[in-house]
């Protein structure tokens, strides 16, 4: 399965401190659920143990939103908590 990213995702990764590999792992290793507008989503919690925006976080949750057509997944956006 090929996973590709929208330009919006690449811009957001820098702003939100999320790595491309984290989004790929979330999609490949976790169950998918239905999201709004006929999209899909997955969710995974990563160990973080770091400071982000002057706050310490033990974990980082990554929640990509995507569509699947044939053998291609297009990641439209994601949430990071």
N, C-alpha and C positions, 0 to 999 in steps of 0.2 A: 504494500500500500504506500503510495506516494503522499507526502504531506507538504503542502505549500502554504505560504503565508501572504496575506494581503499587505499592502504598503502600510495601512493603518496599524497592523500588528507590529511590524518592524519599528515604527515610530514609537509605539506604546511600550515595547520591550525596554528601550533605553530609559524612558520616563518612569517606568514602574519596577525596574530592577529584576526583570524576568529573563531567563535565558531561553533560547530557542529549544535546546535539549529538554528543558523542563516541560515545555508545552508538548513536545513530541512524546515524551514518556507518559504524560498524563493521558494523552489520546490512546496510546498503544497499550497501556497497562491497566486501565480502569474502565468500568462500565459506562456506557453512554446513556444519557437520558434525553428526552425531548425538551427542546427549548422553544421560545417564541418564534414565530414566522417560519415554521417548518425547518428549524435548525436543530442541531444536536449540541450537547455539552458534556463535559467530563470534569472531574474534580480530583485533585491530589494535593496532599499536604507534604511539604518538604521540610526537612530540618534546616534551619536558617542560622540561628544563634549569632545574630549580627545587628548592627544599628542601621536603621533606615529613617531618614527625616528626624534625626535626633531622638528616636525611640528604639529601645532594644526589643527585638522579636525573636522568640525561640523557634517559631515555625513560620512558613510562608505557604499559603494556599493558592494554587493556580487553577483557574477555571476557564479553559478555552471554549469558545462558541464557534461552531463550524458546520459545514455542509459536506455531505459525501456523495460523490457521483462516480459510479463504477468503482475503480480502484484508486481514486484520488480524493483526498480530504483537503478542503480549502478552509483554513482558519481565518475567520472574519474578524474576530476580536477576542479578547480575554479579560478576565477579572483577576486581580491579585489582591490578596488580603494578608 
